[in-house]
Amino acid sequence: MLHFSKKSCLSAWLTAGLVSIGMTGPARAQTDVEKLLKDANCVQCHHPSRQLIGPSWSTIASRYKGSDARELLLRRIWEGSKGKHGVIPMPACLVGVEQYTEAEQRQIVDYILRF
C-alpha cells in the first residue's frame, strides 16, 4: 500500500503544472545550458561542485573572475587549454564551435561563471 503525504501530493501537482504549461524563465534557461554542456561533452570532465577529470565549474568561476573573464574563458573552451588547472590538457570543444551560435557560447560561459 502506498502512502502519500500532503507535501508530496502538492509537489506532484506543482511539477505537473510546470510540465503542462512549459517551463519558462531562469529554470528553462538553465536546462537549455545544461543540455548544451552535455551535448558538447563538457560534463564528462567537469561538474558544478566537485573535480572530476577537470576542475569544477565553481573552481573555474573563482579563477576567472574579472572584467575580461568572459572572453578569456570563451577562448579557453573553444581553443583548448593546457596547464591552467593541472597536467591534463583540456581539448578544444569536441563537437566544434561552429555547431553553437555566439549566444549559446556566451550562455555556456555565463552559466559557468555564476558558480
C-alpha positions in Angstrom: 0.0 0.0 0.0 1.4 3.4 -1.0 1.3 6.4 1.3 1.3 9.9 0.0 1.8 12.9 2.2 0.2 16.3 1.6 3.6 17.7 0.8 4.4 15.0 -1.8 0.9 15.5 -3.4 1.5 19.3 -3.6 4.9 18.7 -5.1 3.4 16.4 -7.7 0.7 18.9 -8.6 3.3 21.7 -8.9 5.5 19.5 -11.1 2.6 18.5 -13.3 1.6 22.2 -13.6 5.1 23.2 -14.7 5.2 20.4 -17.2 1.8 21.2 -18.6 2.4 24.9 -19.0 6.0 24.5 -20.0 9.0 25.8 -18.1 9.8 29.4 -18.6 12.4 31.9 -17.4 15.5 31.0 -15.5 14.6 27.4 -14.9 14.2 26.8 -18.7 17.4 28.8 -19.5 19.4 26.7 -17.0 18.0 23.5 -18.5 18.9 24.7 -22.0 22.5 25.5 -21.0 22.9 22.2 -19.2 21.8 20.4 -22.4 24.4 22.4 -24.3 27.1 21.4 -21.8 26.1 17.8 -22.1 26.0 17.9 -25.9 29.4 19.5 -26.0 30.7 16.7 -23.7 31.8 19.2 -21.1 30.1 17.2 -18.3 32.3 14.2 -18.9 35.2 16.1 -17.3 33.5 18.9 -15.3 30.9 19.0 -12.5 29.3 22.0 -10.8 30.8 21.5 -7.4 33.5 18.7 -7.5 36.5 18.0 -9.5 36.3 15.1 -12.0 39.0 14.9 -14.7 38.9 18.7 -14.9 38.1 21.4 -12.4 34.6 22.1 -11.1 32.5 24.9 -12.5 32.9 26.7 -9.1 36.7 26.4 -9.3 36.7 27.7 -12.9 34.4 30.6 -11.9 36.6 31.6 -9.0 39.7 31.5 -11.2 38.2 33.6 -14.0 36.5 36.4 -12.0 37.0 39.8 -13.5 36.1 42.0 -16.4 37.8 40.1 -19.2 36.9 36.6 -17.8 34.1 36.0 -20.2 36.2 36.5 -23.4 39.2 34.6 -21.9 37.0 31.6 -20.9 35.3 31.6 -24.3 38.8 31.2 -25.9 39.8 28.5 -23.4 36.7 26.4 -24.1 36.7 26.6 -27.9 40.5 26.5 -28.5 41.5 24.2 -25.6 43.7 24.9 -22.6 46.9 23.4 -21.2 48.3 23.6 -17.7 45.8 26.1 -16.3 44.2 23.6 -13.8 46.7 20.7 -13.7 48.6 18.5 -16.0 45.7 17.1 -18.1 45.1 19.4 -21.1 41.6 20.4 -22.0 40.9 19.7 -25.6 39.2 22.2 -27.8 35.4 21.8 -27.8 35.0 18.2 -29.1 31.9 18.9 -31.2 33.2 22.0 -32.9 32.4 25.6 -32.2 30.5 26.1 -35.4 27.7 24.0 -34.0 26.9 26.7 -31.5 25.7 30.2 -32.0 27.6 33.0 -30.4 24.6 33.5 -28.0 24.8 29.8 -27.0 28.6 30.1 -26.4 28.0 33.1 -24.2 25.2 31.3 -22.3 27.6 28.4 -21.5 30.3 30.8 -20.2 27.8 32.9 -18.2 26.4 29.7 -16.7 29.9 28.5 -15.6 30.9 32.0 -14.3 27.9 32.2 -12.0 29.2 29.4 -9.7 
